[in-house]
């Protein structure tokens, strides 16, 4: 009974952060909270939820065929330069135009500061910077 109460509390805790975190972070927070509750009780649920949320927020790398496609595309004639650093997991400015990857609509790309950048087209969040 005690474990059921702990798991229920962990799920409730993770649902509170649903609106504040991205999809992967929510999944990670929920999984971490449940695991933490089972192993370490209420304190474990809190610690597991935070750790899982951080781990879940990490961006999955795109498939190899997406990277290959982006590498093979001709560079645009007009260069885009932004002053902010390009950081995986952070969104690009909304005015940056991205080009969808035809065979995988989950990804798009652009060239910024002479670097090819793979992004999530819906959020403009950087998935990978190709060196």
Residue pairs with C-beta under 8 A, 6 or more apart in sequence:
3 37
3 38
6 37
6 38
6 41
6 42
6 45
7 34
7 37
7 38
9 37
9 42
9 45
10 30
10 33
10 34
10 36
10 37
10 45
10 48
10 49
11 30
11 33
11 34
13 33
13 45
13 46
13 49
14 26
14 29
14 30
14 33
14 34
14 49
15 30
17 25
17 26
17 29
17 49
17 53
18 26
21 29
21 53
21 56
21 57
22 56
22 57
22 125
24 56
24 57
24 58
24 59
24 60
25 53
25 54
25 56
25 57
26 53
26 56
27 56
28 52
28 53
28 54
28 55
28 56
28 57
29 49
29 50
29 52
29 53
29 56
30 49
30 52
31 52
31 56
32 48
32 49
32 50
32 51
32 52
32 53
32 55
32 56
33 45
33 46
33 48
33 49
33 52
34 45
34 48
35 44
35 48
35 52
36 43
36 44
36 45
36 46
36 47
36 48
36 49
36 51
36 52
37 44
37 45
37 48
38 44
39 48
40 47
40 48
57 89
58 89
59 88
59 89
59 125
59 126
59 127
59 128
60 127
61 127
61 128
62 104
62 106
62 107
62 118
62 127
62 128
63 104
65 103
65 104
66 101
66 104
66 107
66 118
67 118
67 128
67 130
69 101
69 102
69 103
70 101
70 109
70 116
70 118
70 130
71 116
71 130
73 99
73 109
75 111
76 111
79 111
79 114
80 96
80 97
80 110
80 111
80 112
80 113
81 112
81 113
82 92
82 93
82 96
82 112
82 113
84 93
86 92
86 112
86 113
86 115
86 117
86 126
86 129
87 126
88 126
88 127
88 128
88 129
89 125
89 126
90 125
90 126
91 123
91 124
91 125
91 126
92 98
92 110
92 112
92 117
92 119
92 124
92 125
92 126
93 124
94 124
96 110
96 112
96 124
97 110
98 108
98 109
98 110
98 119
98 121
98 124
99 108
99 109
99 110
100 107
100 108
100 121
101 107
101 108
101 109
101 118
105 121
106 120
106 121
107 118
107 119
107 120
107 121
107 127
108 118
108 119
108 120
108 121
109 116
109 117
109 118
109 119
110 116
110 117
110 119
111 117
115 129
115 130
115 131
116 129
116 130
117 126
117 128
117 129
117 130
118 126
118 127
118 128
118 129
118 130
119 125
119 126
119 127
120 127
